[in-house]
Amino acid sequence: MENNERDFLQEAQKEIAFLKERIAALEEKLAAWEVHAAEVPQEAPEVDFSDVELGVTDALPEPAPTPEPVVEEPLLVSEEPEEPRQPEEPKAPEQPAPAAVAPSASISGYAWSKDNPGILVKNIRSGISLLDRALFIGTLFKEDFNLYDSTIADLNNLNTLDEAVAYIQEHFPEWEMGTDVVYRFMMAVRKKLG
């Protein structure tokens, strides 16, 4: 019996030694990952994707941009007659002018105001694919994630598309409302605000 107990004890000690080596190796890997993770910028807070339907939101924006560029140019031309009235005034009123224009009057000529936005969502974030989010942050928000995040939060608190357009015109007067990237952004906004 004593030999069996010794054999069992030796096997258990070997197993413990093996497990200690494995734990040490895993701790080294974890430490390396933590160091590497510390180098990654911590700008982006966690985003709740719980209400995202996989595959549906990624597939919907793709077909829309194809017809949009063809329609975009004539629509911008039709919007230009309203703009010459604004340059007649001094340069200072140009910035408030977009907010002063009634949103329903100024958006009617854009494709994003007419096209079907797809499935409605409760949160604008869930209507934006990862690739579109990177596109929006990189172009519309000039690489500023916090500006993107606060804008989406503000837009989520609005009740109508007109309010959203007024907000965008007030805070981002430099956006060209007929461009492809703004089209994609506004279609995401319309998924919530209709």
RAHU-V774979 format. One record per residue. RES is the residue in one small letter. SS is DSSP state (hx for helix, st for strand, lp for the rest). NEAR is the number of other ideal C-beta (glycine too) atoms within 8 Angstrom. D_CENTER is the distance of its C-alpha to the mean C-alpha in Angstrom with 2 decimals. Layout:
RES,SS,NEAR,D_CENTER + RES,SS,NEAR,D_CENTER
This chain:
m,lp,4,68.76 + e,hx,5,68.23 + n,hx,6,67.15 + n,hx,7,64.55 + e,hx,8,63.15 + r,hx,8,63.12 + d,hx,8,61.41 + f,hx,8,58.81 + l,hx,8,58.33 + q,hx,8,58.05 + e,hx,8,55.47 + a,hx,8,53.47 + q,hx,8,53.70 + k,hx,8,52.57 + e,hx,8,49.58 + i,hx,8,48.76 + a,hx,8,49.08 + f,hx,8,46.81 + l,hx,8,44.17 + k,hx,8,44.46 + e,hx,8,43.90 + r,hx,8,40.86 + i,hx,8,39.43 + a,hx,8,40.12 + a,hx,8,38.36 + l,hx,8,35.28 + e,hx,8,35.32 + e,hx,8,35.46 + k,hx,8,32.43 + l,hx,8,30.55 + a,hx,8,31.64 + a,hx,8,30.47 + w,hx,8,27.01 + e,hx,8,26.90 + v,hx,8,27.95 + h,hx,8,25.37 + a,hx,7,22.63 + a,hx,6,23.93 + e,hx,5,23.34 + v,lp,6,19.60 + p,lp,4,17.79 + q,lp,4,16.82 + e,lp,5,14.11 + a,lp,7,11.30 + p,lp,4,12.38 + e,lp,4,12.41 + v,lp,6,9.82 + d,lp,7,11.74 + f,lp,7,11.26 + s,lp,4,14.76 + d,lp,9,14.29 + v,lp,7,12.44 + e,lp,8,15.06 + l,lp,6,15.08 + g,lp,6,15.87 + v,hx,9,15.59 + t,hx,16,11.94 + d,hx,10,12.08 + a,hx,7,15.39 + l,hx,11,14.95 + p,hx,14,12.86 + e,hx,7,15.23 + p,hx,6,18.44 + a,hx,12,17.35 + p,hx,11,16.95 + t,hx,6,20.47 + p,hx,8,22.45 + e,hx,13,20.35 + p,hx,9,21.68 + v,hx,6,25.19 + v,hx,9,24.74 + e,hx,13,22.72 + e,hx,9,25.67 + p,hx,7,28.21 + l,hx,12,25.91 + l,hx,9,25.46 + v,hx,7,29.24 + s,hx,8,29.79 + e,hx,12,27.70 + e,hx,8,29.74 + p,hx,6,32.86 + e,hx,9,31.17 + e,hx,8,30.14 + p,hx,8,33.71 + r,hx,6,34.68 + q,hx,10,32.29 + p,hx,7,33.51 + e,lp,5,37.06 + e,lp,7,36.22 + p,lp,4,35.90 + k,lp,4,32.76 + a,lp,5,31.68 + p,hx,9,30.96 + e,hx,10,28.46 + q,hx,7,25.62 + p,hx,8,26.36 + a,hx,10,27.28 + p,hx,10,23.87 + a,hx,9,23.71 + a,hx,5,27.38 + v,lp,10,27.00 + a,lp,6,26.64 + p,hx,12,23.15 + s,hx,7,24.74 + a,hx,7,27.08 + s,hx,14,24.65 + i,hx,12,21.97 + s,lp,7,24.51 + g,lp,8,24.87 + y,lp,13,21.33 + a,hx,12,20.50 + w,hx,11,17.23 + s,hx,10,19.56 + k,lp,5,21.82 + d,lp,9,20.07 + n,lp,3,19.46 + p,lp,11,15.82 + g,lp,11,16.78 + i,lp,8,16.76 + l,lp,7,16.05 + v,lp,11,13.88 + k,lp,5,14.60 + n,lp,10,11.17 + i,hx,13,8.36 + r,hx,10,5.94 + s,hx,12,8.47 + g,hx,12,8.40 + i,lp,11,5.27 + s,lp,8,6.76 + l,hx,5,6.55 + l,hx,7,8.06 + d,hx,12,6.10 + r,hx,10,3.04 + a,hx,8,6.51 + l,hx,10,8.00 + f,hx,14,6.40 + i,hx,12,7.04 + g,hx,7,10.23 + t,hx,8,11.53 + l,lp,11,10.69 + f,lp,12,10.35 + k,lp,6,13.03 + e,lp,6,11.79 + d,lp,8,11.52 + f,hx,10,8.97 + n,hx,7,11.10 + l,hx,9,11.01 + y,hx,13,7.26 + d,hx,9,7.78 + s,hx,8,11.03 + t,hx,10,10.12 + i,hx,11,7.95 + a,hx,8,10.99 + d,hx,9,13.39 + l,hx,13,12.27 + n,hx,10,12.55 + n,lp,5,16.04 + l,lp,10,17.17 + n,lp,4,19.41 + t,lp,8,19.62 + l,hx,12,17.97 + d,hx,10,20.57 + e,hx,11,19.50 + a,hx,12,15.86 + v,hx,11,17.32 + a,hx,10,19.77 + y,hx,11,17.22 + i,hx,9,15.28 + q,hx,13,18.73 + e,hx,10,19.96 + h,hx,7,17.28 + f,lp,8,16.28 + p,lp,10,19.58 + e,lp,4,19.11 + w,lp,9,16.45 + e,lp,6,18.34 + m,lp,9,17.57 + g,lp,12,19.04 + t,lp,9,17.09 + d,hx,9,15.26 + v,hx,10,11.86 + v,hx,13,12.36 + y,hx,16,13.68 + r,hx,14,10.63 + f,hx,11,8.54 + m,hx,12,11.67 + m,hx,14,12.19 + a,hx,14,9.11 + v,hx,12,10.66 + r,hx,11,13.96 + k,hx,13,13.27 + k,hx,14,13.77 + l,hx,12,16.11 + g,lp,7,18.03
